[in-house]
Amino acid sequence: MERFKDKQDFETRLYLRGDQQALFKGSREVIRVAAECGVVKVIFAVLPAKNSSPATKAE
Protein backbone atom coordinates (compact mmCIF):
# COMPACT_ATOMS: atom_id res chain seq x y z
CA MET A 1 0.00 0.00 0.00
CA GLU A 2 1.43 3.34 -1.03
CA ARG A 3 1.15 5.90 1.75
CA PHE A 4 0.33 9.58 1.36
CA LYS A 5 3.36 10.57 3.41
CA ASP A 6 5.61 9.12 0.71
CA LYS A 7 4.47 11.87 -1.67
CA GLN A 8 6.58 15.01 -1.48
CA ASP A 9 4.67 17.18 -3.97
CA PHE A 10 1.54 17.91 -1.90
CA GLU A 11 0.28 18.25 1.63
CA THR A 12 -2.72 16.10 2.50
CA ARG A 13 -5.39 17.61 4.73
CA LEU A 14 -8.42 15.96 6.25
CA TYR A 15 -11.57 18.03 6.67
CA LEU A 16 -14.06 16.64 9.21
CA ARG A 17 -17.54 18.11 9.48
CA GLY A 18 -20.29 17.03 11.79
CA ASP A 19 -23.39 18.16 13.59
CA GLN A 20 -24.60 17.74 17.14
CA GLN A 21 -25.61 14.15 16.42
CA ALA A 22 -22.11 13.13 15.28
CA LEU A 23 -20.30 10.84 17.69
CA PHE A 24 -16.75 11.82 18.62
CA LYS A 25 -15.62 8.20 18.71
CA GLY A 26 -16.35 7.99 14.97
CA SER A 27 -14.17 11.05 14.38
CA ARG A 28 -11.43 9.57 16.54
CA GLU A 29 -11.37 6.43 14.40
CA VAL A 30 -11.09 8.48 11.20
CA ILE A 31 -8.24 10.52 12.71
CA ARG A 32 -6.43 7.35 13.79
CA VAL A 33 -6.60 5.84 10.30
CA ALA A 34 -5.52 9.14 8.72
CA ALA A 35 -2.51 9.29 11.05
CA GLU A 36 -1.51 5.76 10.02
CA CYS A 37 -1.49 7.01 6.42
CA GLY A 38 0.62 10.04 7.29
CA VAL A 39 -2.09 12.72 7.30
CA VAL A 40 -1.15 15.18 10.04
CA LYS A 41 -3.34 18.20 9.20
CA VAL A 42 -6.92 17.77 10.42
CA ILE A 43 -9.46 20.60 10.15
CA PHE A 44 -12.65 20.32 12.20
CA ALA A 45 -15.95 22.04 11.47
CA VAL A 46 -19.27 21.76 13.27
CA LEU A 47 -22.51 22.35 11.44
CA PRO A 48 -25.12 24.34 13.35
CA ALA A 49 -28.20 22.55 14.61
CA LYS A 50 -31.25 22.99 12.38
CA ASN A 51 -33.31 24.52 15.20
CA SER A 52 -30.63 26.86 16.56
CA SER A 53 -30.82 30.59 16.04
CA PRO A 54 -27.84 32.50 14.66
CA ALA A 55 -25.42 33.85 17.24
CA THR A 56 -25.90 37.48 18.08
CA LYS A 57 -23.07 39.84 18.78
CA ALA A 58 -23.19 41.47 22.23
CA GLU A 59 -22.77 45.24 22.15
PyRosetta script that sets phi, psi and omega in degrees:
from pyrosetta import init, pose_from_sequence

init()
pose = pose_from_sequence("MERFKDKQDFETRLYLRGDQQALFKGSREVIRVAAECGVVKVIFAVLPAKNSSPATKAE")
pose.set_psi(1, 124.2)
pose.set_omega(1, 177.6)
pose.set_phi(2, -80.1)
pose.set_psi(2, 131.5)
pose.set_omega(2, -176.6)
pose.set_phi(3, -97.7)
pose.set_psi(3, 149.9)
pose.set_omega(3, 178.7)
pose.set_phi(4, -61.0)
pose.set_psi(4, -35.8)
pose.set_omega(4, -176.3)
pose.set_phi(5, -66.5)
pose.set_psi(5, -15.0)
pose.set_omega(5, 177.1)
pose.set_phi(6, -76.7)
pose.set_psi(6, -13.8)
pose.set_omega(6, 179.6)
pose.set_phi(7, -87.0)
pose.set_psi(7, 128.1)
pose.set_omega(7, -178.5)
pose.set_phi(8, -100.1)
pose.set_psi(8, -9.9)
pose.set_omega(8, -172.1)
pose.set_phi(9, -93.2)
pose.set_psi(9, 1.0)
pose.set_omega(9, 176.9)
pose.set_phi(10, -154.1)
pose.set_psi(10, 162.2)
pose.set_omega(10, 177.6)
pose.set_phi(11, -112.8)
pose.set_psi(11, 120.6)
pose.set_omega(11, -178.6)
pose.set_phi(12, -84.2)
pose.set_psi(12, 133.8)
pose.set_omega(12, 175.8)
pose.set_phi(13, -124.7)
pose.set_psi(13, 147.8)
pose.set_omega(13, 176.9)
pose.set_phi(14, -114.4)
pose.set_psi(14, 123.6)
pose.set_omega(14, 176.8)
pose.set_phi(15, -105.0)
pose.set_psi(15, 120.7)
pose.set_omega(15, 177.9)
pose.set_phi(16, -111.8)
pose.set_psi(16, 127.2)
pose.set_omega(16, 175.6)
pose.set_phi(17, -124.7)
pose.set_psi(17, 144.9)
pose.set_omega(17, 178.6)
pose.set_phi(18, -155.3)
pose.set_psi(18, 173.1)
pose.set_omega(18, 174.7)
pose.set_phi(19, -119.8)
pose.set_psi(19, -170.1)
pose.set_omega(19, -176.7)
pose.set_phi(20, -65.4)
pose.set_psi(20, -19.7)
pose.set_omega(20, -179.5)
pose.set_phi(21, -86.9)
pose.set_psi(21, -10.6)
pose.set_omega(21, -178.5)
pose.set_phi(22, -70.4)
pose.set_psi(22, 135.5)
pose.set_omega(22, 179.7)
pose.set_phi(23, -88.6)
pose.set_psi(23, 133.9)
pose.set_omega(23, -179.4)
pose.set_phi(24, -64.5)
pose.set_psi(24, -33.1)
pose.set_omega(24, -178.4)
pose.set_phi(25, -62.9)
pose.set_psi(25, -29.6)
pose.set_omega(25, 174.7)
pose.set_phi(26, -67.0)
pose.set_psi(26, -41.9)
pose.set_omega(26, 177.1)
pose.set_phi(27, -64.0)
pose.set_psi(27, -41.2)
pose.set_omega(27, -179.6)
pose.set_phi(28, -60.2)
pose.set_psi(28, -40.1)
pose.set_omega(28, 179.0)
pose.set_phi(29, -65.4)
pose.set_psi(29, -41.8)
pose.set_omega(29, 178.1)
pose.set_phi(30, -62.7)
pose.set_psi(30, -43.4)
pose.set_omega(30, 179.5)
pose.set_phi(31, -63.3)
pose.set_psi(31, -40.5)
pose.set_omega(31, 179.4)
pose.set_phi(32, -61.7)
pose.set_psi(32, -46.5)
pose.set_omega(32, -179.7)
pose.set_phi(33, -65.5)
pose.set_psi(33, -40.6)
pose.set_omega(33, 178.1)
pose.set_phi(34, -60.9)
pose.set_psi(34, -42.7)
pose.set_omega(34, 179.3)
pose.set_phi(35, -61.9)
pose.set_psi(35, -39.0)
pose.set_omega(35, 177.8)
pose.set_phi(36, -62.3)
pose.set_psi(36, -27.9)
pose.set_omega(36, 179.5)
pose.set_phi(37, -92.0)
pose.set_psi(37, 0.6)
pose.set_omega(37, 176.7)
pose.set_phi(38, 93.3)
pose.set_psi(38, 7.7)
pose.set_omega(38, 177.9)
pose.set_phi(39, -81.8)
pose.set_psi(39, 118.0)
pose.set_omega(39, -176.7)
pose.set_phi(40, -113.0)
pose.set_psi(40, -11.2)
pose.set_omega(40, 178.0)
pose.set_phi(41, -102.3)
pose.set_psi(41, 115.7)
pose.set_omega(41, 179.1)
pose.set_phi(42, -122.9)
pose.set_psi(42, 126.9)
pose.set_omega(42, 179.6)
pose.set_phi(43, -113.8)
pose.set_psi(43, 124.2)
pose.set_omega(43, -179.1)
pose.set_phi(44, -100.8)
pose.set_psi(44, 145.3)
pose.set_omega(44, 172.6)
pose.set_phi(45, -143.3)
pose.set_psi(45, 143.6)
pose.set_omega(45, 178.5)
pose.set_phi(46, -118.5)
pose.set_psi(46, 127.3)
pose.set_omega(46, 177.3)
pose.set_phi(47, -81.1)
pose.set_psi(47, 141.4)
pose.set_omega(47, 179.0)
pose.set_phi(48, -68.3)
pose.set_psi(48, 152.1)
pose.set_omega(48, 176.3)
pose.set_phi(49, -66.6)
pose.set_psi(49, 148.0)
pose.set_omega(49, -178.1)
pose.set_phi(50, -61.8)
pose.set_psi(50, -32.9)
pose.set_omega(50, -176.0)
pose.set_phi(51, -95.2)
pose.set_psi(51, 3.5)
pose.set_omega(51, -178.0)
pose.set_phi(52, -85.2)
pose.set_psi(52, 148.1)
pose.set_omega(52, 177.5)
pose.set_phi(53, -89.3)
pose.set_psi(53, 154.7)
pose.set_omega(53, 179.4)
pose.set_phi(54, -63.4)
pose.set_psi(54, 148.0)
pose.set_omega(54, 179.6)
pose.set_phi(55, -66.8)
pose.set_psi(55, 141.0)
pose.set_omega(55, 177.9)
pose.set_phi(56, -108.0)
pose.set_psi(56, 146.3)
pose.set_omega(56, -177.9)
pose.set_phi(57, -88.1)
pose.set_psi(57, 124.9)
pose.set_omega(57, 178.7)
pose.set_phi(58, -74.1)
pose.set_psi(58, 136.2)
pose.set_omega(58, 179.9)
pose.set_phi(59, -103.2)
pose.dump_pdb("model.pdb")
